[in-house]
Amino acid sequence: MLRVAVVGSGPSGVYSAQGLVRRNGPPDVRVDVLDRLPCPFGLVRYGVAPDHEKIKSLQNNLRTVLEDERVRFLGGVEVGPGGVPVRRLREIYHAVVYCVGAAADRRLGIPGEDLPGSRPATEFVSWYSAHPDSAAGAFLSGVRSAVVIGAGNVAVDVTRILARSGPELSPTDMPQAALGALAASEITTISMVGRRGPSQARFTTKELRELGALPEADVDVDEAELALDPAYLDPSGLPAAQRRNVEVLRGWASAAPAGRPRLIRPRFFLRPVELLADGGRVGAVRFERTAPDGAGGVRGTGRFEEIEAQLVLRSVGYRGVRLDGLPFDPVHGTVPQRAGRVLRDGVVSPGEYVAGWIKRGPTGVIGTNRPCAKETVASLLEDAPALVRRGALEDPLAALRAEGIRPVEWAGWLAIERAEAELGAELGREVVKLPDWTALWEAARSAGA
């Protein structure tokens, strides 16, 4: 029997587990899916916006894999310093697949970036998603105007959440504290700013269109700014997705705002150069106007503009984080690999694999993880005859427990789900996420986990 540990229970981890057990022929495979959190599903639970119920329903597909009798979910297990060392996993399993994502935000690298009120967008996402590591946020206190720096789907998500009202968000599983703060928000203007043009933005058309369907917000775009992009004037040569984005923006440019209480302003060809202080916190963002450089990028023009903002959320990408005991490429923020096999000093390390963002970098959408995991699983199964000969423990879980680790198993996760349903009923809402580590652990332990 081949025993495999998958570290990470997000899409790439669960797709890896699925590929390992849903196959014909020897060897028989058993998979333990380890996660630092007591909850499965990774960014599907803690990254997908709470008002995106259709995408969040992907949890049901992932759930089917984790309920397979050949798969065990082991939550609350730290891998690395303070937890199970990488070398120990290699001793007790035939193979380990690391699916640990890309947890660090890219910085802007400009003066004023660390002023109070300037935060990574992912911190805001963690707050309204009830990630247990999220600090209690005073994101919205005293905020009239917000600037979201970035032109991808995360930037659109946080812009949309900022523009929604309390009654719109109440049916979601958003934690009560975040819901209350957003419902009381006094924000009137949200600027979503990209340094390049509308034809180069990385958001999907579906996400973009949602901004124009919000009942409490108008979208206002400046057609003169859009027209700085040559492809805006003639989008016929663009790929279909980019052409649709331009068409949506063109429609907004031709429509008059309806006078709703909040205004969303998509902006383009503006590069942040400094965050300006006001009373000890961020008060505005200074941008340089950019222009197409003819080679797919932009150049500075020497013209500047300031946009008022008491809240600045940067959404300019992610980076992988080194996991102690694994090799790491600091330039690309990934683990060196070949077809999913981990490379140590350029040589394949038997029994060690990667999938997901830590393998390929933070690219693609949720579905991109499926072919990525498939390639890694194919490599692992090709190596399986040699891996089985390496030896592994008959019951790795018993070994973990003997070393003082008490994983949250599937029954513990089900107890967390029940507690969240009960909390929602108490608050007159539907399911409401438990907001912190203490509440999650208490719920999990109520099942004897």
C-alpha positions, 0 to 999 in steps of 0.5 A, spaced: 500 500 500 502 506 498 501 512 503 501 519 501 501 525 505 498 531 501 499 538 505 494 543 504 486 542 503 485 547 498 483 545 491 490 543 489 491 539 495 484 536 494 485 535 486 491 531 488 488 526 493 482 525 488 487 523 482 491 519 487 485 515 489 480 515 483 484 510 479 485 503 477 490 498 478 496 497 483 498 500 488 492 501 493 493 508 495 491 511 502 491 519 502 492 523 509 490 531 507 493 535 512 492 542 513 494 547 518 487 550 519 482 545 523 477 547 516 478 544 509 477 547 503 483 553 503 481 559 499 475 556 497 473 557 504 477 563 506 478 567 499 472 566 495 468 572 496 462 571 501 457 573 496 459 568 490 455 563 492 456 559 486 463 559 486 463 557 494 459 551 492 465 548 489 466 546 496 461 540 495 465 537 490 471 538 494 467 535 500 466 528 496 473 527 495 475 528 503 469 523 504 472 518 500 474 512 505 481 512 502 482 519 504 483 522 511 482 529 513 487 531 518 486 539 520 490 543 525 496 540 523 502 545 522 508 542 518 514 546 519 517 549 525 513 548 531 509 542 528 511 536 524 518 537 520 518 536 513 524 530 514 519 527 519 513 527 514 518 523 509 519 518 514 512 516 515 509 517 508 512 514 502 510 520 498 508 527 500 505 532 496 506 540 498 500 544 496 501 550 500 499 556 496 502 563 496 501 566 502 505 573 502 502 579 498 507 583 493 508 590 496 508 596 492 515 599 494 513 606 495 513 611 500 508 611 505 506 604 504 506 602 511 501 608 514 495 606 518 490 605 513 494 602 508 493 594 508 494 588 503 487 586 500 488 579 502 488 582 510 481 585 508 479 578 505 481 574 511 477 579 515 471 578 512 472 571 510 473 570 518 480 567 517 482 565 524 489 569 523 485 575 521 486 581 526 480 584 529 480 590 523 478 597 524 478 597 516 472 602 515 472 607 521 472 614 519 473 612 511 469 616 506 474 614 500 477 608 499 482 606 493 484 599 491 490 598 487 490 593 482 486 590 476 484 583 477 479 579 480 481 580 487 481 587 486 474 587 483 472 582 489 474 587 495 471 593 491 464 590 490 464 588 498 466 595 500 460 597 495 455 593 498 450 594 503 448 590 510 442 587 507 445 585 501 451 581 505 446 579 511 444 572 507 452 570 506 456 567 511 460 573 513 462 573 520 457 578 524 463 583 526 465 584 519 457 584 517 456 590 522 462 594 520 460 594 513 453 595 514 455 601 518 460 604 513 460 611 511 464 610 504 461 614 498 467 613 493 471 606 491 477 607 486 479 601 483 486 603 479 490 599 474 497 602 472 495 599 465 489 600 460 483 597 460 485 592 455 490 589 459 486 588 466 486 581 469 479 581 471 474 577 468 468 579 464 463 576 469 467 579 475 467 586 472 459 586 470 457 584 477 460 591 479 454 594 474 449 590 478 450 593 485 443 596 487 446 601 492 452 603 487 453 606 481 459 605 476 463 611 473 468 611 468 472 617 464 471 615 457 477 620 455 482 615 460 479 609 457 481 612 450 488 612 452 488 605 450 489 604 443 485 597 443 479 601 447 478 605 440 479 599 436 478 592 440 477 588 434 484 585 435 483 583 442 482 576 445 475 575 446 475 576 454 479 582 453 474 585 448 468 583 452 471 587 458 472 593 453 465 593 451 462 593 458 467 599 460 464 602 454 457 601 456 458 604 463 462 610 459 456 612 455 451 611 461 449 617 466 450 615 474 443 614 477 445 617 483 446 611 488 449 612 495 456 609 493 460 610 487 465 605 484 470 609 479 475 604 475 481 608 473 487 606 468 494 608 466 495 610 473 501 608 477 502 609 485 508 613 487 507 615 494 501 614 499 500 621 503 499 622 510 493 626 513 493 626 521 498 620 522 494 615 517 493 615 510 489 620 506 491 620 499 495 616 494 499 620 489 499 617 482 503 618 476 499 618 469 502 612 465 502 611 457 502 605 453 510 604 451 508 600 444 511 593 447 505 591 452 507 595 458 507 602 460 512 608 461 511 614 466 509 621 463 511 625 469 504 628 470 501 626 477 494 626 480 492 625 487 486 621 489 483 621 496 483 615 500 483 613 508 483 606 506 488 603 501 488 596 499 493 593 495 492 587 490 498 587 486 499 579 486 502 574 491 508 570 493 510 563 495 513 563 502 519 558 504 517 552 508 522 550 512 526 543 510 524 544 503 528 548 497 525 554 495 526 559 489 526 566 492 526 569 485 519 566 483 517 564 490 516 557 488 519 550 490 524 548 484 520 542 481 520 538 474 513 535 472 511 536 480 517 532 482 521 537 488 528 538 486 534 539 491 540 542 488 537 540 481 536 533 482 529 529 483 528 528 491 525 521 491 518 522 495 517 529 495 512 533 490 508 540 489 502 542 486 498 548 486 501 555 486 507 553 490 509 549 484 507 554 478 506 561 481 500 564 483 497 564 476 490 561 473 483 560 477 481 555 481 480 550 475 487 551 473 489 547 479 486 540 476 491 539 470 496 542 475 495 536 480 494 531 474 501 532 472 504 531 479 500 525 480 502 522 474 509 523 476 508 520 483 504 514 480 510 513 475 515 513 481 510 509 486 514 502 485 520 505 487 516 509 493 513 503 496 520 500 497 522 506 501 518 503 506 513 507 511 509 507 517 503 502 517 499 508 521 502 515 520 496 518 524 498 513 530 505 516 529 503 523 529 499 522 535 504 519 539 508 525 538 503 529 541 499 532 535 491 531 535 489 532 529 482 535 527 479 529 523 472 529 519 468 529 525 471 535 528 470 539 521 462 537 521 462 539 528 464 546 526 459 546 520 454 545 526 456 550 530 456 555 524 449 553 523 447 554 530 450 561 530 447 563 524 440 561 527 441 565 533 443 571 529 437 570 525 441 569 519 443 563 515 450 559 516 455 564 520 462 563 520 466 562 527 470 568 527 477 565 531 481 560 533 478 559 540 471 558 537 473 553 531 477 549 536 472 549 541 467 546 536 472 541 533 473 538 540 466 538 542 466 532 537 472 529 541 476 531 535 
